[in-house]
Amino acid sequence: TGTPSSRLVRTPSGRSAGGPPRVRKERSEGEGRKPKRQPEGSVLASMGEVEEGRAEVVQQAEAKMHLESLLNYVAFNRKEQQRNFVVDEASGPPPPPPKPKASASILGDGAPAVSEEAVRKANFEAQMVLQGAMRFKRAEVAKTLYKQLTDSQVEISERTFTLMIESSVLACDLKSASDLLMKMESSGCCPEA
């Protein structure tokens, strides 16, 4: 009975004054109310913004994928092996590595047929690499890919030829673009107008 903190005082509402404070939750504007209906034009405009955002995300993902394809191609398809060795004064350098054996089968009756799935996959992968090469204006990638595909006896698709030509043109290598265009026409494909 002596200290004020031990005394309980009743309020008119019947609660003790020493209890937790009464907190009144105030509604913020718009809370608990129905949202205002937006005009139809603004809904369509916001949907257009969402679609533009999605298109930009898809475009960035494709660009990253093409860059990764080009990077993998360049990293795993070196033209020549680089040999590092320390020359001993008493002996000369080691002999050069043996040259890869040329494939004995040339297109003919005995040549192994490349499956349609393998052709489709090879063209798809080549197109991915070429789209990455176009961003960096690398014409030698198109020439190397053409040689690899023909050496593997893969029929090059019209789309792959078109990308090879476009990458050569973007790299300002018009001679290669002209050569690829003639090879495209000789293989029976028609270039786009």
C-alpha positions as CSV (number, residue, x, y, z in Angstrom):
1,T,0.0,0.0,0.0
2,G,2.8,2.5,0.0
3,T,4.3,2.9,-3.4
4,P,2.5,4.3,-6.4
5,S,3.7,1.4,-8.6
6,S,2.0,-1.2,-6.4
7,R,-1.3,0.6,-6.3
8,L,-3.9,-0.3,-8.9
9,V,-6.2,2.3,-9.9
10,R,-9.3,1.4,-11.8
11,T,-10.2,3.4,-14.9
12,P,-13.8,4.1,-15.9
13,S,-13.5,1.3,-18.5
14,G,-12.8,-1.2,-15.7
15,R,-9.1,-1.7,-16.6
16,S,-6.4,-1.2,-14.2
17,A,-4.1,1.7,-14.8
18,G,-1.0,-0.4,-14.2
19,G,-1.8,-2.7,-17.1
20,P,-0.5,-2.5,-20.6
21,P,-1.3,0.7,-22.4
22,R,-4.2,0.7,-24.7
23,V,-3.0,1.1,-28.3
24,R,-5.4,2.3,-30.8
25,K,-4.7,1.1,-34.3
26,E,-5.2,3.8,-36.8
27,R,-6.1,2.8,-40.3
28,S,-3.9,4.2,-42.9
29,E,-5.5,5.7,-46.0
30,G,-7.0,3.1,-48.2
31,E,-6.6,0.2,-45.6
32,G,-9.8,-1.7,-45.0
33,R,-11.5,0.0,-48.0
34,K,-12.2,-1.4,-51.4
35,P,-9.5,-0.3,-53.9
36,K,-10.5,2.3,-56.4
37,R,-11.2,0.9,-59.8
38,Q,-8.5,2.0,-62.3
39,P,-9.5,3.2,-65.7
40,E,-9.1,0.4,-68.3
41,G,-6.5,2.3,-70.2
42,S,-4.1,2.5,-67.2
43,V,-4.5,-1.2,-66.6
44,L,-3.5,-1.9,-70.2
45,A,-0.6,0.6,-69.9
46,S,0.7,-1.2,-66.8
47,M,0.4,-4.6,-68.6
48,G,2.4,-3.2,-71.4
49,E,5.1,-2.1,-69.0
50,V,5.2,-5.6,-67.5
51,E,5.5,-7.1,-71.0
52,E,8.3,-4.7,-71.9
53,G,10.1,-5.7,-68.7
54,R,9.7,-9.4,-69.5
55,A,11.0,-8.9,-73.0
56,E,14.0,-7.1,-71.7
57,V,14.8,-9.9,-69.2
58,V,14.4,-12.5,-72.0
59,Q,16.7,-10.5,-74.3
60,Q,19.4,-10.2,-71.6
61,A,19.2,-13.9,-70.8
62,E,19.6,-14.7,-74.5
63,A,22.5,-12.4,-74.9
64,K,24.2,-14.1,-71.8
65,M,23.5,-17.5,-73.3
66,H,25.1,-16.5,-76.7
67,L,28.1,-15.1,-74.9
68,E,28.5,-18.3,-72.9
69,S,28.3,-20.3,-76.1
70,L,31.0,-18.2,-77.8
71,L,33.2,-18.4,-74.7
72,N,32.9,-22.2,-74.6
73,Y,33.6,-22.5,-78.3
74,V,36.7,-20.3,-78.1
75,A,38.0,-22.0,-75.0
76,F,37.6,-25.6,-76.2
77,N,38.4,-25.2,-79.9
78,R,42.0,-23.9,-80.0
79,K,43.6,-24.1,-83.4
80,E,47.0,-25.3,-82.2
81,Q,48.1,-26.7,-78.9
82,Q,50.5,-24.5,-77.1
83,R,53.6,-26.4,-76.0
84,N,55.6,-25.2,-73.1
85,F,58.9,-26.9,-72.2
86,V,62.2,-26.1,-70.8
87,V,65.1,-26.9,-73.2
88,D,67.9,-28.8,-71.7
89,E,71.3,-27.6,-73.1
90,A,72.4,-31.1,-73.8
91,S,69.4,-32.1,-75.9
92,G,67.1,-30.3,-78.4
93,P,63.4,-29.7,-78.1
94,P,61.0,-32.7,-78.1
95,P,59.6,-33.8,-81.4
96,P,56.3,-32.1,-82.6
97,P,53.1,-34.0,-81.7
98,P,51.7,-36.3,-84.4
99,K,49.2,-34.7,-86.8
100,P,45.6,-35.8,-86.4
101,K,44.6,-38.5,-88.8
102,A,42.4,-37.4,-91.6
103,S,39.0,-39.1,-91.7
104,A,39.1,-41.8,-94.4
105,S,35.5,-41.6,-95.2
106,I,34.5,-39.1,-97.8
107,L,30.9,-38.7,-98.8
108,G,29.9,-41.7,-100.7
109,D,28.2,-45.1,-100.3
110,G,30.4,-46.2,-97.4
111,A,30.3,-42.9,-95.4
112,P,28.6,-43.1,-92.1
113,A,25.3,-41.1,-92.2
114,V,24.9,-38.3,-89.7
115,S,21.6,-38.5,-88.0
116,E,19.0,-35.8,-88.4
117,E,19.1,-35.1,-84.6
118,A,22.9,-34.7,-84.8
119,V,22.5,-32.3,-87.7
120,R,19.9,-30.3,-85.9
121,K,21.9,-30.1,-82.7
122,A,25.1,-29.1,-84.6
123,N,23.3,-26.4,-86.4
124,F,21.7,-25.1,-83.2
125,E,25.0,-25.0,-81.4
126,A,26.7,-23.3,-84.3
127,Q,23.9,-20.7,-84.4
128,M,24.3,-20.0,-80.7
129,V,28.1,-19.5,-81.1
130,L,27.6,-17.3,-84.2
131,Q,25.1,-15.0,-82.4
132,G,27.7,-14.5,-79.7
133,A,30.4,-13.9,-82.3
134,M,28.2,-11.2,-84.0
135,R,28.2,-9.1,-80.9
136,F,32.1,-9.1,-80.9
137,K,32.4,-8.9,-84.7
138,R,34.5,-12.1,-85.0
139,A,34.5,-13.3,-88.6
140,E,37.1,-16.1,-88.0
141,V,34.6,-17.9,-85.8
142,A,32.3,-18.2,-88.9
143,K,35.1,-19.6,-91.0
144,T,36.2,-22.1,-88.4
145,L,32.7,-23.3,-87.8
146,Y,32.1,-23.7,-91.5
147,K,35.2,-25.9,-91.7
148,Q,34.3,-27.9,-88.7
149,L,30.8,-28.6,-89.9
150,T,31.9,-29.6,-93.4
151,D,34.7,-31.8,-92.0
152,S,32.1,-33.5,-89.8
153,Q,29.8,-34.0,-92.9
154,V,27.0,-32.0,-91.3
155,E,24.6,-30.4,-93.6
156,I,24.6,-26.7,-92.8
157,S,21.1,-25.2,-92.5
158,E,20.1,-22.0,-94.2
159,R,19.8,-20.1,-90.9
160,T,23.4,-21.2,-89.9
161,F,24.7,-20.0,-93.3
162,T,22.8,-16.7,-92.9
163,L,24.4,-16.1,-89.4
164,M,27.8,-17.0,-90.8
165,I,27.4,-14.4,-93.5
166,E,26.0,-11.8,-91.1
167,S,28.9,-12.2,-88.7
168,S,31.4,-11.8,-91.5
169,V,29.7,-8.7,-92.7
170,L,29.5,-7.2,-89.2
171,A,33.3,-7.9,-88.8
172,C,33.9,-6.1,-92.2
173,D,35.3,-9.2,-93.7
174,L,33.5,-9.0,-97.0
175,K,35.7,-11.6,-98.8
176,S,34.6,-14.2,-96.2
177,A,31.0,-13.1,-96.5
178,S,31.2,-13.5,-100.3
179,D,32.8,-16.9,-100.1
180,L,30.2,-18.1,-97.6
181,L,27.4,-16.7,-99.8
182,M,28.7,-18.7,-102.8
183,K,29.1,-21.8,-100.7
184,M,25.5,-21.3,-99.4
185,E,24.2,-21.0,-102.9
186,S,26.2,-24.0,-104.1
187,S,24.7,-26.1,-101.3
188,G,21.2,-25.4,-102.6
189,C,20.2,-22.8,-100.0
190,C,18.7,-19.5,-101.0
191,P,19.8,-16.4,-99.1
192,E,17.2,-14.1,-97.6
193,A,16.5,-10.9,-99.5
